[in-house]
Amino acid sequence: MNIIITGASRGIGRETAISLAAQRNNRILVVSRTESLLQKLSRETEFNNISYIATDLNESLRSPEGFLEQVDSHFKKIDILINNAGILIYKPFTDLNYSEIRLMTETNFMSPMLLIKALFSSFHRGSHIVNISSMGGFQGSSRYPGMSVYSAGKAALANLTESLASEYEKEGIFFNCLALGAVQTEMLKEAFPGYRAPLKAGEMAGFISWFALEGNKLFNGKVLPVSVSNP
């Protein structure tokens, strides 16, 4: 499988890359801004099957030609895309400035959408796009102060998933969204100091890895809550 994972330098994205790389036949291309962390990740695999592109997708997708050339140098077709990159600036809504709102909106919604569009010609019948959302963006879930813009972006990503699955059903391209609950990550620590999540990043990554490989046999256009605690 040829697999792209964004936001893979730390946390759930990093652990998902490691989990998928444990299978020799998977080739993983990880994308994030911090090259040193991606280099370290690429050296930790038994089968030498993780490569990387260090870039800020918010910038590179505005004119994606250069980024697409880099992707093309690794593989021509894409079996799985995991849109995992996300950012939370934990502040009351009225304290957020324009740049902070724009950064969250671009990272949590615009860039995943533009990445899907940019890579679309590399998808094929059976390709699986997995968008990583949050219970904060899941309809009817609990809401928390300081997370309004983050949650709105994740809700938009979930809606995009449903819409694209319908639009491209005849082409046999699968789109699903996982709305994650509380997982012990740096982002969770920032938002909920002192709270201890029931799951570690590696445990959630194991499920995401399985779902990316097998979930399109059971689901298409679904937004699935993956949560035992919120938070």
PyMOL commands that set and color helices and strands:
alter all, ss='L'
color gray80, all
select helices_A, chain A and resi 11-21+35-42+57-60+65-74+93-95+98-122+135-137+148-167+186-191+201-217
alter helices_A, ss='H'
color red, helices_A
select strands_A, chain A and resi 2-6+27-32+50-54+80-83+128-134+174-180+223-226
alter strands_A, ss='S'
color yellow, strands_A
deselect
rebuild
show_as cartoon
